Amino acid sequence: MTSCGLGCAICRCVLNLMYESKSISGSNTEDKGVVINTYNTIFATSLYKKKAWSVTTVISLDIKLLVVWKEEGSIATSVKEKALSLETVPTAHDRETANDCEGGDERPYLKVNVLGKSLLGLLDSGASVTILGGPGWEQVKDLGIELLEGKTKNRVANGEGCESLGSCEVHFSVRNRLKLVKVLVVTDLPHTLILGANFWKQMGIVPDLRHNEWHFSKEPHIFEVQEHSRGQTVLSQEEEKRLQEVVDNNLKFMGDRLGCTDLVQHKKFLGD
């Protein structure tokens, strides 16, 4: 097997995804392989000499495009053809539930794949970054992920501080979408994986908590706010003035720091 010169991390990711797809077939025909388009530079590497692979999935990694060639009658028949950027967005009937966690936990979870390892992550819009807790790091630390050591002080929802071992770049796969996301490793946290705002944005995840499902985002619908849609008040001018005074007076006692909560763990109480 030849090297693509990209550190082999992407190649390992492609191989894992190929074998995971269970739709690979080999034949002793002309040589074909994987084409990796990284910032408009195309690298071609043969997986196995004298074999042609047939894979039903085309995987897109943001600008860095990974294409596994198919045989005739499909997207591409030769590594000489131009790389194609394709990304499938699930339709309404193809969405998954956002709550994949068992035990009655109503918080939204999402199953993700990291180099062949399946992890259950908590969708937390309040977290500015994605975090691997102690259990999650134990599952992926032997997958060849490079940890950039560096002490970073973090503060959780109850106000307590915790330090990270460092950060790493992790390939997350959800359905046919693959993204490279920066992750902090905080082994003191009991959570397996917290999917923060950077994961939401890069992956394009939109949870629908009312219907307990999620989907990939599409182009946002932009509209102008009409004057009449801003709501009407039933308070008189004097009542509005008094209300504003109450708000201003209470703000004086709030300080300049955010409040904290002690509800950082899910607890389930069973009756007799």
Order of alpha helices (4+ residues) and beta strands (2+ residues): alpha-beta-beta-beta-beta-beta-beta-beta-beta-beta-alpha-beta-beta-beta-beta-alpha-beta-beta-alpha
